[in-house]
Amino acid sequence: MTKEQIFQGFTNLNVLVIGDLMIDAYTWGKVTRISPEAPVPVVNATKKEIRLGGAGNVVRNLVSLGAKPYVVSVVGADEMGKSLKDLLQNEGVEVRGIVTDATRPTTVKERIIAGSQQLLRIDSEVDSLVSEEIEKKLLEEVKTILPKIQVIIFEDYDKGVLSEDLIQAIISLAKTQGIPTVVDPKKRNFFAYSGVSLFKPNLSELKGGLGLTSDDLTDENLPKTVKKFKESQQMEGVFVTLSERGVYIDYKEDNAKIPAHIRQIADVSGAGDTVIAIAACALALGLPARQIASLANLGGGLVCESVGVVPISVEKLKSELVSK
């Protein structure tokens, strides 16, 4: 498949993102004095902003790639929940698959920044699993949307939307309809995704999830470690991001290690969201292992050149592919 066919193919994809939505909130200001009440800086706020976070950043990347995302998640019955839906609608994304749960707040991560220095982060969240009633509603939303979908992304931040039962129910539904499934895991559900098409941990998540040592993750031993995990979990593929070492993929009968591109790194925040969005779209188009890994690796590197969490620029990605 040519580069032009790949990017055109992205625009024909409907992608279901299910997982933990959140708001990234920012307060910028200046520090000119220390508080008389306690030895802490006083920040005079000059600007406030809210952005899509968590699974929402994967959605933003999918929009940038030209795909059409559908979202199934949970928000609270609060102002931030309304704001989160507004942000999604501003991206042209339907919000009918988002269930409101009045028993929990919308997850918000608020950062207090003075100049270029982050002084404090305040997390407002409940990370216990949603109730059985809410889980049933989520599954019904998935069933309603599924006939339109070419690939599913599980975006798991351990905030309670995804339980093992819900995960396995969706994987089973996807298999009966021939829809590939891609996972960005966290620790709580690390072993809940047996049978998925592509499991994408970073090196730290793989090490923590499997209780590995650094020796298990050397370039020499990583292929054996990944292959053993893939086979034990009956997955089609495992795709590990290795930070400055690049990426490693073991998918179907092929495997490849792709080195990182040398770049001026400004901020690694959000790179994993870009990687999984690109990998899922490439998988849905039926691309081979090396092409999936190369394209996702390139996109993840590109967003690291920008400060803050930003979605991939598809024009920049195309330009880089032409120059490679």
C-alpha positions in Angstrom: 0.0 0.0 0.0 1.4 3.4 -1.0 1.7 6.4 1.4 -1.1 8.1 -0.4 -3.3 5.0 -0.1 -2.5 4.7 3.6 -3.6 8.3 4.4 -6.6 8.1 2.2 -7.5 4.8 4.0 -7.4 6.6 7.3 -10.1 8.9 6.2 -12.4 5.9 5.6 -12.0 4.5 9.1 -14.6 4.6 12.0 -12.7 4.0 15.2 -14.3 3.2 18.6 -12.4 4.6 21.6 -13.5 3.2 25.0 -11.8 4.1 28.2 -11.1 6.9 30.7 -11.9 10.4 29.5 -10.6 13.3 31.5 -10.0 17.0 31.5 -6.5 18.5 31.5 -6.8 21.9 33.2 -4.1 24.5 33.3 -3.7 27.7 35.4 -0.8 29.9 34.3 0.5 32.8 36.4 3.4 34.6 38.0 5.0 34.2 41.4 6.0 37.5 43.0 5.9 36.6 46.7 5.7 33.9 49.3 2.4 33.5 51.2 2.4 34.9 54.8 0.1 32.0 55.7 2.6 29.2 54.9 6.0 29.0 53.1 4.5 28.5 49.7 4.6 30.7 46.5 1.5 32.8 45.7 0.5 32.4 42.1 -1.2 35.4 40.5 -3.3 33.6 37.8 -3.1 35.2 34.3 -4.7 32.5 32.2 -6.8 29.4 32.5 -7.5 26.7 30.0 -9.1 23.2 29.8 -8.2 20.5 27.2 -9.2 17.0 26.4 -7.1 14.5 28.3 -6.8 10.8 28.8 -8.7 8.9 26.1 -9.7 12.4 24.7 -6.2 12.9 23.4 -6.4 9.7 21.5 -9.6 11.0 20.0 -7.9 14.3 19.0 -5.1 12.3 17.2 -7.7 10.2 15.3 -9.4 13.4 14.2 -6.0 14.8 13.0 -5.4 11.6 11.0 -8.7 12.0 9.2 -10.5 9.0 10.9 -13.9 9.3 12.5 -13.8 8.5 16.2 -16.7 7.3 18.3 -16.4 7.4 22.1 -17.8 5.3 24.9 -16.9 6.5 28.4 -18.2 8.0 31.7 -18.4 11.5 33.0 -19.9 13.0 36.1 -23.1 15.0 36.4 -21.0 18.2 36.8 -19.8 21.2 34.9 -16.6 19.6 33.9 -18.5 16.7 32.4 -20.5 19.2 30.3 -17.3 20.9 29.3 -15.7 17.7 28.3 -18.6 16.9 26.0 -18.4 20.4 24.6 -14.7 19.9 23.8 -15.5 16.6 22.0 -18.3 18.2 20.0 -15.9 21.0 19.0 -13.7 18.3 17.5 -16.7 17.1 15.5 -17.1 14.0 17.7 -20.5 12.5 18.7 -21.1 12.2 22.5 -24.1 10.0 22.6 -21.9 7.0 23.8 -20.8 8.9 26.9 -22.7 7.8 30.0 -23.3 10.2 32.9 -22.7 8.8 36.4 -24.0 11.1 39.2 -22.1 9.1 41.8 -18.6 10.2 40.7 -16.9 13.3 39.4 -15.5 13.9 36.0 -11.8 13.2 36.2 -9.8 16.4 36.1 -6.0 16.9 36.3 -5.3 20.6 37.1 -1.8 21.9 36.7 -0.6 25.2 38.4 2.2 26.7 36.3 4.4 29.7 37.0 6.5 30.7 34.0 7.6 27.4 32.6 7.7 25.6 36.0 4.8 23.4 37.1 4.4 24.0 40.8 1.5 21.7 41.6 -1.0 19.2 40.1 -4.4 18.7 41.7 -6.3 15.5 40.7 -10.1 15.3 41.2 -11.1 11.8 40.5 -12.6 8.5 41.7 -10.8 5.4 40.4 -13.1 2.7 41.7 -14.9 0.6 39.1 -18.2 1.9 37.8 -21.4 0.2 39.0 -22.9 -2.8 37.3 -25.7 -0.5 36.1 -23.3 1.9 34.4 -21.3 -1.0 33.0 -24.4 -2.4 31.3 -25.1 1.0 29.8 -21.6 1.2 28.4 -21.9 -2.3 26.9 -25.2 -1.3 25.3 -23.6 1.8 23.8 -20.8 -0.4 22.4 -23.3 -2.8 20.8 -25.2 0.1 19.2 -22.0 1.7 17.7 -20.1 -1.5 16.7 -21.7 -2.2 13.3 -20.1 1.1 12.0 -16.6 0.3 13.4 -13.4 -0.9 11.7 -11.1 -0.9 14.9 -11.5 -0.6 18.6 -9.1 1.2 21.0 -9.2 0.4 24.7 -7.7 3.5 26.4 -7.2 2.3 30.0 -6.0 4.8 32.6 -7.1 2.8 35.7 -9.9 5.3 36.4 -12.7 2.7 36.6 -14.5 2.7 33.2 -12.9 -0.6 32.1 -13.5 -3.8 34.2 -12.3 -7.3 33.2 -15.8 -8.4 32.5 -16.5 -5.4 30.2 -13.2 -5.8 28.4 -13.8 -9.5 27.6 -17.4 -8.9 26.6 -16.2 -6.3 24.0 -13.3 -8.4 22.8 -15.8 -11.3 22.3 -18.2 -9.0 20.4 -15.4 -7.6 18.2 -14.2 -11.1 17.3 -17.6 -12.2 16.2 -17.8 -9.2 13.8 -14.1 -9.4 12.7 -13.1 -6.1 14.2 -9.5 -5.8 15.5 -8.9 -4.5 19.0 -5.9 -2.4 20.2 -5.0 -1.7 23.8 -3.1 1.0 25.7 -2.9 -0.8 29.1 -2.4 0.2 32.7 -1.5 -2.1 35.7 -5.0 -3.0 37.1 -6.2 -4.7 33.9 -2.9 -5.8 32.5 -3.9 -9.4 32.3 -7.6 -8.7 31.3 -7.0 -8.3 27.6 -6.4 -11.9 26.5 -7.3 -12.4 22.9 -6.8 -8.8 21.6 -5.2 -8.0 18.3 -2.5 -5.6 19.5 -1.4 -4.8 23.0 0.7 -1.7 23.3 2.5 -1.1 26.7 5.5 1.1 27.1 8.6 -0.4 28.6 7.8 0.6 32.2 4.3 -0.8 31.9 5.6 -4.1 30.5 8.2 -4.3 33.3 5.8 -3.5 36.1 2.9 -5.6 34.7 5.0 -8.7 34.3 7.3 -8.2 37.3 10.4 -8.2 35.0 14.0 -7.3 35.6 16.1 -5.1 33.4 17.8 -8.2 32.1 14.5 -9.4 30.6 14.2 -6.2 28.6 17.6 -6.0 26.9 17.7 -6.0 23.1 18.8 -9.6 23.2 16.1 -10.8 25.6 13.1 -8.6 24.7 11.9 -10.7 21.8 11.7 -13.8 23.9 10.0 -11.9 26.7 7.4 -10.4 24.4 6.8 -13.7 22.5 6.2 -15.6 25.7 3.7 -13.0 26.9 1.9 -12.8 23.5 1.4 -16.5 23.4 0.4 -16.9 27.0 -2.3 -14.2 26.5 -3.4 -15.5 23.1 -2.8 -12.1 21.5 -2.1 -11.5 17.8 0.5 -8.9 18.6 2.4 -7.0 21.2 3.9 -3.6 20.4 6.3 -2.1 23.0 7.4 1.5 23.0 11.0 1.7 24.2 11.5 5.5 24.6 14.9 6.5 23.2 15.4 2.9 22.1 12.5 3.1 19.6 9.8 0.4 19.4 9.5 -3.3 19.1 6.6 -5.2 17.6 5.8 -8.9 17.5 2.6 -9.2 15.3 1.3 -12.4 13.8 4.3 -14.2 12.3 6.6 -11.2 12.0 8.6 -9.1 14.4 10.8 -6.0 14.1 12.7 -3.5 16.2 12.6 0.1 14.8 15.1 2.6 16.2 14.0 6.0 17.4 14.5 8.9 15.1 17.0 11.5 16.3 15.0 14.6 17.3 15.0 17.7 19.4 12.8 16.5 22.2 10.7 19.2 23.8 8.0 17.2 25.6 7.2 13.5 25.6 3.7 14.1 27.0 1.0 12.5 24.8 3.4 10.6 22.5 1.8 7.3 23.6 -1.6 8.5 22.5 -0.3 9.4 19.1 1.4 6.0 18.8 -1.7 4.0 19.6 -4.0 6.1 17.3 -1.7 5.6 14.3 -1.1 1.9 15.1 -4.8 1.2 15.4 -5.5 2.9 12.1 -2.6 1.1 10.4 -3.8 -2.2 11.8 -7.3 -1.6 10.5 -5.9 -1.1 7.0 -4.2 -4.5 7.2 -0.7 -3.1 7.1 2.2 -5.5 8.1 4.0 -5.4 11.4 7.0 -3.4 10.3 4.9 -0.8 8.6 2.6 -0.4 11.6 5.5 0.0 13.9 7.5 2.4 11.6 4.5 4.7 11.0 3.5 4.8 14.7 7.1 5.3 15.8 7.6 8.2 13.4 4.4 9.9 14.6 5.2 9.5 18.3 8.6 11.1 17.7 7.1 14.0 15.8 4.8 15.1 18.6 7.7 15.1 21.1 9.1 18.1 19.2 6.2 20.2 20.5 5.7 21.5 24.0 2.5 20.2 25.8 0.1 17.5 24.7 -0.6 18.0 21.0 -2.2 15.7 18.4 -0.1 14.6 15.4 0.0 16.9 12.4 -0.9 14.6 9.4 0.8 17.0 7.0 4.1 16.8 9.0 3.8 13.0 9.1 3.3 12.9 5.4 6.3 15.2 4.8 8.5 13.1 7.1 7.5 9.9 5.3 8.3 11.4 1.9 11.8 12.4 3.2 12.6 9.0 4.7 
